[in-house]
């Protein structure tokens, strides 16, 4: 991958905005394919920097986790994001699949944290709500919206689109106070 950004880590001053720019890495973890997407954003405008997939399906399970860790490590070192956003694990009917997805997610998060990058998490529903307008959007809708929002020439793959969507979701929350949660409610 060629470096497309020579500036400070996590900042891009090339977009015409008085708001500070942030470099965000979005990750869509998977046990076979982990998607990643890098954007620069000021919270209102986002620009695609890079996206791709880390493919580990031909490896044994422990080596897959190592491949995800090393792949995300390389992406973070190459593009130097200031923040990382990761999709949370959704509930699955198959406990084994959910466990493997959680482990893949953990490998990706640990790679970012090992380099000192802050990690933020978003539910699949909140990501879809942020980029499509409905939490029940399908993959094709997410792909289309990433093409439109980021002015891409063609639709990204499903894994790339999901990763870019997580990054855009995080970008939309920049500078906003966290919303109240039922978990913070006190009588």
C-alpha positions, 0 to 999 in steps of 0.5 A: 500500500502506498502512503497517501498522506504525509501529514501529522498522525490523525490530522489532514489539513487539506480539506477546506474546513476550519474544523480540525480534521481527524484520521479515522480507521474503521474496522469490520472484524471477521473470522475469515475477512476483516475489512478496514477503511481509513477516512479523514473527516471533520465530522461534517465532511469525510474523504476516503483515504484507503480501504481493503480487506485482510484475508485469513481464511486459508490459515488455521485458527490461531494463525488467523488471529495472528494474521488479523493482528498483524494486518491491522498493525500494518494498516495503523502503522501505514495510515497513522489514524488518530482513532479507531472505530470497531463494530461491536459483536452482534448476537448470533444463534451459533455460539461458536461463530459468535466466539470466533468473531469476538476473538477476531475483534479482540485481535483487531482491537489489541493491534490498535491499542498496542500502538496507543490508538484510542478505540471506539465501539458502535453497534451494527444498528447504530452504524447503519442508522448513521450512514443510511438512516435506518438501523435495518439497512441491508449490505447493498444500501450500506455499500451504496451510501459509502459510494455516495458519501465518500465520492467513490468511483465504484461500490466498495466490497461488503467488508470494505463498505462496513468498515468505512461505515463504522469510520463514518459513524464515528466521524458523525459523533465527533465533538458530540456529547455521548447520548444518555443510556438507560444504563446511566439512569439513576432513580 
